[in-house]
Amino acid sequence: MHYYSFHVSDYIHDTAHLSLYEDLAFRRLLDLYYTSEKPIPNATHEVARRIRMSKQEKEIQTVLEEFFMFDMEKDCWFHKRCDETIFAYQAKSERNREVGKLGGRPKSNPNETQMVSKTNPNQEPITNNQKPKRESATKVACPFDVSEQVWNDWVALRKSKKAPITQTVLEGAYAEARKLGWPLEKFLIEWCTRGSQGLKAEWVKEKLTQSEQRQNTMNQLTRGLSTPKAPFWAKPETNVLEADDVERKRLL
């Protein structure tokens, strides 16, 4: 390994009690561990020579006994955190070599991301730059009171506008159609004719003729959707003059 993460705050917290040579020995032992990618051999004299501290074998032995674990079978000193970091590095390198033989870019491994995050808390999490796919709208069946042709035309219009087709949109169309006294199919036909993304009842009313408005009122009355204060066919009220008023006006 030519690189490893170094957590300054953790190191200072764990080594504040070390002497100058002990601190130097620990740092150089870590460098030896990572560069060789192997545990420290149980040969203090040889290790001291390799880390250029031949006169500080005592300090080196103190650091090994405090921060490393001794493996009697392999006759070496190992460090758990170093081993985890080296294992993750080697696994990634092996994957890159395999992908290089086949061509292409290496795929991310969720397990590796989790391992690196444990061994390196300060590292930002690896994220996938690919944008999540947008969830498709819920499929809505053609209503029983709408012909298949009109429904297909309306669905095609919504798709051309890149607008969702959901039950909520359909309920809104029913509500607007009721305001006009129209069945849903007639409302959808008007919608398709206009070619707009949306349609409101008030937009339709603005272009209705007087006869159409009366017909709509009749539809609302017969379907029980409204109760007008007075029938639209009623003539304006006429004021009946009292006899005294008529006589007074005649004499004037």
C-alpha positions in Angstrom: 0.0 0.0 0.0 1.2 3.5 -0.8 -1.6 5.3 1.1 -3.6 4.8 4.2 -6.0 7.0 6.2 -4.6 8.6 9.3 -7.0 9.8 12.0 -5.2 12.5 13.9 -7.6 13.0 16.7 -7.9 9.2 17.4 -4.1 8.9 17.3 -3.5 11.7 19.7 -6.1 10.4 22.1 -4.5 6.9 22.2 -0.8 7.9 22.2 -0.7 11.1 24.4 1.1 9.1 27.1 4.0 7.9 24.8 7.5 9.3 24.9 9.1 10.9 21.9 10.8 7.7 20.8 7.8 5.5 21.5 5.6 7.8 19.4 8.1 7.7 16.6 8.4 4.0 16.8 4.6 3.5 16.6 4.3 5.7 13.5 7.2 3.9 11.7 5.8 0.5 12.7 2.5 1.5 11.1 4.3 2.6 7.9 6.1 -0.7 7.8 2.9 -2.7 8.4 1.0 -0.9 5.5 3.9 -0.8 3.0 4.7 -4.5 3.4 1.0 -5.4 3.8 2.1 -8.0 6.4 2.2 -8.2 10.3 5.4 -7.2 12.1 7.8 -10.1 12.6 8.8 -11.1 16.1 12.3 -10.0 15.7 12.8 -6.7 17.5 16.5 -6.3 16.4 15.6 -6.7 12.7 12.5 -4.5 12.9 14.4 -1.8 14.7 16.9 -1.8 11.8 14.2 -1.7 9.2 12.5 1.4 10.7 15.9 3.1 11.3 15.7 2.9 15.1 18.4 0.4 16.0 19.2 2.1 19.4 15.5 2.2 20.5 14.6 -1.6 20.7 13.2 -1.1 24.1 10.7 1.6 23.0 9.8 -0.6 20.0 9.0 -3.6 22.2 6.9 -1.4 24.5 4.8 -0.2 21.6 4.4 -3.7 20.1 3.1 -5.1 23.4 0.7 -2.2 24.0 -0.8 -1.6 20.5 -0.3 -4.9 18.7 -1.5 -8.5 19.3 1.0 -11.4 19.3 0.2 -14.5 17.2 2.2 -17.4 18.6 1.6 -19.7 15.6 2.8 -17.2 13.0 5.3 -15.6 15.4 4.4 -12.1 14.5 2.6 -9.0 15.8 -0.7 -8.0 14.0 -3.0 -5.1 14.3 -6.7 -5.5 13.6 -7.4 -2.2 12.1 -4.4 -2.4 9.8 -5.5 -5.8 8.7 -9.0 -4.6 7.8 -7.7 -1.7 5.8 -5.2 -3.9 3.9 -7.9 -6.5 3.2 -10.2 -3.9 1.7 -7.3 -2.5 -0.4 -6.3 -5.9 -1.7 -9.9 -6.8 -2.5 -10.4 -3.6 -4.5 -7.1 -4.1 -6.3 -8.0 -7.7 -7.3 -11.4 -6.6 -8.6 -9.8 -3.8 -10.7 -7.4 -6.3 -12.2 -10.2 -8.7 -13.1 -12.2 -5.9 -14.7 -9.1 -4.7 -16.5 -8.7 -8.1 -18.1 -12.3 -8.0 -19.3 -12.4 -4.3 -20.1 -14.7 -1.7 -18.6 -15.0 0.0 -15.3 -15.2 -1.8 -11.9 -18.6 -2.0 -10.3 -19.1 -0.7 -6.8 -19.4 -3.2 -4.1 -21.9 -2.4 -1.2 -20.0 -4.6 1.2 -16.7 -2.8 0.4 -18.4 0.6 1.0 -19.5 -0.6 4.4 -16.1 -2.0 5.3 -14.2 1.2 4.3 -16.6 3.3 6.3 -15.9 1.2 9.4 -12.1 1.4 9.0 -12.2 5.1 7.9 -15.0 7.0 9.7 -13.8 10.4 8.2 -14.2 9.2 4.7 -17.3 10.5 2.8 -19.7 7.7 1.9 -19.4 6.4 -1.7 -22.5 7.4 -3.6 -23.9 6.3 -6.9 -24.1 9.2 -9.4 -26.9 7.5 -11.3 -30.2 9.2 -10.8 -32.9 7.0 -9.4 -35.6 6.1 -11.9 -38.8 8.0 -11.5 -41.6 5.8 -10.3 -44.3 5.4 -12.9 -47.8 6.6 -12.2 -50.4 4.1 -11.0 -52.2 2.4 -13.9 -55.8 3.5 -14.1 -58.4 1.5 -15.9 -60.9 3.0 -18.4 -64.0 4.2 -16.5 -67.3 2.4 -17.4 -68.9 5.6 -18.6 -66.2 6.5 -21.1 -65.7 4.8 -24.4 -62.4 3.1 -25.1 -61.6 5.4 -28.1 -62.1 8.6 -26.0 -60.1 7.1 -23.1 -57.2 6.1 -25.4 -57.2 9.6 -26.9 -57.1 11.2 -23.5 -54.3 8.9 -22.3 -52.3 9.7 -25.4 -52.7 13.4 -24.7 -51.5 13.0 -21.1 -48.5 11.1 -22.2 -47.6 13.7 -24.9 -47.6 16.3 -22.1 -45.5 14.0 -19.9 -48.3 14.3 -17.3 -49.2 11.5 -14.9 -52.4 9.4 -15.2 -53.5 8.7 -11.7 -56.7 8.0 -9.8 -56.4 11.5 -8.3 -56.3 13.1 -11.7 -59.3 11.1 -12.8 -61.3 12.1 -9.7 -60.4 15.8 -10.5 -61.8 15.4 -14.0 -65.1 13.9 -12.6 -65.3 16.9 -10.2 -64.9 19.4 -13.1 -67.4 17.6 -15.3 -70.0 17.7 -12.5 -69.6 21.5 -12.3 -70.6 21.7 -16.0 -73.4 19.1 -15.7 -71.5 17.0 -18.2 -70.8 13.3 -18.2 -67.1 12.4 -17.9 -66.8 11.3 -21.5 -68.0 14.7 -22.8 -65.6 16.5 -20.6 -62.7 14.3 -21.8 -63.7 14.9 -25.4 -63.5 18.7 -24.8 -60.2 18.1 -23.1 -58.7 16.3 -26.1 -60.2 18.9 -28.5 -58.3 21.7 -26.7 -55.1 19.6 -26.4 -54.2 21.2 -23.1 -52.4 19.6 -20.2 -55.3 20.4 -17.8 -58.9 21.6 -18.0 -61.1 23.5 -15.6 -64.8 23.9 -15.7 -64.5 27.7 -15.6 -62.4 27.6 -18.8 -65.2 25.9 -20.6 -67.9 28.2 -19.2 -66.2 31.2 -20.7 -66.8 29.9 -24.2 -70.3 28.4 -23.8 -73.2 30.1 -25.6 -76.3 31.2 -23.7 -78.3 28.2 -25.0 -75.5 25.8 -23.9 -75.5 27.4 -20.5 -79.2 26.9 -20.2 -78.8 23.3 -21.3 -76.1 22.8 -18.7 -78.4 24.2 -16.0 -81.1 21.9 -17.0 -78.7 18.9 -16.9 -77.6 20.0 -13.4 -81.2 20.3 -12.3 -82.3 16.9 -13.7 -79.3 15.2 -12.2 -79.8 17.0 -8.9 -76.4 18.7 -9.0 -77.7 22.2 -8.3 -80.8 24.0 -7.1 -81.2 27.5 -8.6 -82.9 30.2 -6.6 -85.3 31.0 -9.5 -85.9 29.2 -12.8 -83.9 30.8 -15.6 -87.1 30.8 -17.8 -89.0 33.0 -15.4 -89.7 36.6 -16.7 -88.4 39.5 -14.7 -90.8 40.6 -12.0 -93.3 43.4 -12.9 -94.4 45.9 -10.3 -98.1 46.2 -9.9 -99.1 49.7 -9.2 -101.8 50.4 -6.6 -105.0 52.1 -7.9 -104.2 55.3 -6.0 -100.8 55.5 -7.6 -102.4 55.1 -11.1 -105.0 57.8 -10.4 -102.4 60.2 -9.1 -100.2 59.7 -12.1 -103.2 60.3 -14.5 -104.0 63.7 -12.8 -100.3 64.9 -13.0 
